[in-house]
Each structure stands twice: as structure tokens, then as C-alpha cells.
Amino acid sequence: MKVNYDKETDVLYIQLNNSAIAESASDKPGIIIDYGVAGNIAGIEVLKASAKMEKPLKIEYEVM
């Protein structure tokens, strides 16, 4: 998994795997879900991220 935040464009992208993107869908304004060929979620893109989250530059990672 990779997380990328571009301050210039204010876009947060969470890449869940290395699947080629076959389809993208936007169920909510500013949230784009990328799907791989097998239909699994490959990535999540958040447009205008700073308006949708408190701290787009802060990442917490937890393994349980």
C-alpha cells in the first residue's frame, strides 16, 4: 500500500495494490474509487483533501 498527498493539487491517493486500473467510479463528490481488472479496489483518490480531512499530511499506521 502506498499513500501520496500532493500539496499543489490537494489530492490524496491511497494505492492499495499494483493492479492495472480497469474502471473508476465516483459515488461521492470528490472521492474516486479505482478498480482493478478482477473488480477489487485498487486505489482511492480524494480531491480537495484538505477540506475533507483534518490533517492530510499526518499518517497513522496500525497493524493488529
C-alpha positions as CSV (number, residue, x, y, z in Angstrom):
1,M,0.0,0.0,0.0
2,K,1.2,3.5,-0.8
3,V,-0.2,6.9,0.3
4,N,0.6,10.0,-1.7
5,Y,-0.5,13.6,-0.9
6,D,0.2,16.3,-3.5
7,K,0.1,19.7,-1.8
8,E,-0.1,21.6,-5.1
9,T,-3.2,19.8,-6.3
10,D,-4.6,19.0,-2.8
11,V,-5.1,15.4,-3.9
12,L,-4.6,12.3,-1.6
13,Y,-4.2,9.0,-3.3
14,I,-4.2,5.6,-1.5
15,Q,-2.9,2.8,-3.7
16,L,-4.0,-0.5,-2.3
17,N,-2.2,-2.7,-4.8
18,N,-0.4,-2.7,-8.1
19,S,-3.3,-3.8,-10.2
20,A,-3.9,-2.1,-13.5
21,I,-6.9,0.2,-13.3
22,A,-9.8,-1.1,-15.3
23,E,-12.5,1.2,-14.1
24,S,-13.0,4.3,-11.9
25,A,-16.2,5.4,-10.1
26,S,-17.2,8.4,-8.2
27,D,-20.1,7.6,-5.8
28,K,-19.5,10.8,-3.6
29,P,-18.3,14.2,-4.9
30,G,-14.5,14.4,-4.8
31,I,-14.0,10.7,-4.0
32,I,-12.9,8.4,-6.8
33,I,-12.6,4.6,-6.4
34,D,-10.3,2.8,-8.8
35,Y,-11.0,-0.8,-9.6
36,G,-8.6,-3.4,-11.0
37,V,-9.4,-6.0,-13.7
38,A,-10.6,-8.5,-11.1
39,G,-13.1,-6.0,-9.7
40,N,-11.1,-5.4,-6.5
41,I,-10.5,-1.9,-5.2
42,A,-7.0,-0.8,-6.4
43,G,-7.0,2.8,-5.1
44,I,-8.9,5.7,-3.6
45,E,-8.4,9.3,-4.7
46,V,-9.6,12.2,-2.6
47,L,-9.9,15.5,-4.4
48,K,-9.6,18.7,-2.3
49,A,-8.3,16.5,0.5
50,S,-7.5,19.4,3.0
51,A,-11.2,20.3,3.0
52,K,-12.3,16.7,3.7
53,M,-9.8,15.8,6.5
54,E,-8.2,17.5,9.4
55,K,-4.6,16.7,8.7
56,P,-3.9,15.3,5.2
57,L,-0.1,15.4,5.9
58,K,-0.4,13.2,9.0
59,I,-0.5,9.4,8.6
60,E,-1.1,6.8,11.3
61,Y,-0.4,3.2,10.6
62,E,-1.5,0.4,12.8
63,V,-1.1,-3.4,12.5
64,M,-3.1,-5.6,14.7
